[in-house]
């Protein structure tokens, strides 16, 4: 899904330059299929049901993709209605901040700078990411 290739810019001065490229549609399909399943496996290994999760902090490379990931995760549990405020989003104003997305989300919420989101002692959170190398990670954390 990832490969190195020449620039699409016709005026690129160095023909030897190589750029990271991706097959976007395949990557999107991979993420929306694999991330929800990885989160579910993480929850099962932790003996935690999705209904116990107060917040899902997910890496934000694409807001629409994250919405689909969350919807598919809830579908794995036969839950039709996704809670409105379970997944805070910052991509609209911070962009794709790569590996900083999840700690930034957590910090903003804990400092009460991402209203209406709140995290309280005892809340159970799930963190998930998928990186350009197609590595998927999920973690459950109880505050």
N, C-alpha and C positions, 0 to 999 in steps of 0.2 A: 504494500500500500504506500510505502515511502520509497523514494528514489532520488538520485541526484541528477540534475539536468542543467542545460544551458538556460540563460536568461531569456525571457520572452521579449525583453526590450531590444529593439533592432539596433539601438545605438550603443549597446554594451561594448566597451572598448577592449576588454580582455576576453578573448574567446576561450581561454582556459578556465575562466570562472565557472564554478559549479554551485548550484543552489539546491537546497532541500525542497523537494516537491512531493505532492501527495495525490493519490487518487481519492478526491474528496468524497464522492458518493459511496465508495467502498468503505472508507474510513467511518463515515456517518452510520452506515448500516452495521458495521462492526460494533461501534459504540452503543447504538440503541439496542442491540441484541445482547451484547456481553456485559455491559455495566450493570443493568438491572439484575441479571442472574448472579453476578459476582457479589452484589450487595446482599441479595437473598441468601447466598451461601454463607456470607459473613455473619448475618443475623442468626441463621440456623446454628452455626458453630458456636455462637455466643448464647444460645438458648433465649433469644429475644425475638419477640414478634414485632412485625412492622408497626402495629398499632401502639407500641410503647415508645416509638421514636418521636421526639419533639421537633427536631430539626434535621434536615438533610443538607449538608454542606457539600456541594458537588463542584468540581472544577468547571469553570465556565469558559469553554472555547466557543460556544454557540448557544445562545439562550433558548432557541427553539429546540435544539437537540436535547438540552437538559430537561425541558418540559416533557418531551417524548420519553426520555429515560425514566423520569419520575412516574409518568402515567403507566408505562410498562411494568415498573416495579410494583406499583399498587395492583395492577392487573394480575401479577403472579400470585397475589394473595386474594384474588377475586374481590378486590375493593374497587368500586367504580368511581367514587368521589374522592379525589385527592384533596387533602386539607389545604386550604388557601395559603396559609403562611408557613408551610413546612420548609420551603426551599427559598431562602433569601437570595436575591440576585443583585449583582453589582456590575455586570458586564456592560450595561447601558452607559455607565459613566466612568468605569475604570478600564473597560476593554478586557481583552484576554490577557490576564496577568500571570499566566502560566502557573508555575508551582506556588506562587504567592497567593493564589485565589483563596484557598481554604483557610490559611492562617489569617489572611486579611478579613475574610468574612467573620471568623470567630472573634477577632480583635474588635471589629466594628460593633458587633452585637454586644460583647461584654462591656464595651465602653458606652453603650446606649446611643450609638451613632448610626444605627440602621433600623429605625423605627418602621413598623411596630414590633420588630423581632426582639425577643427577650430569651435569655437562657437562665434558668434557675438551678440552684443546687438540687441534685437528684435527677435532673433531666437526662435523658438518654439521647445521644446524637449519633448520626452516622455520617462519616466522611467518605467520599469516593472521588477517584480521579481516573482519567484515561489520558495517557501521554502520547506524544508523537511517535514514540517507539512501540506503541500499542500495548504498553504495560497498563494493567488495570489494578487498582488498589482500592480496598475498602476497609474501614475501621469503625468499630462501635466504641463509643466512649461515654461513660456515665460521669456527669459533673459532680 
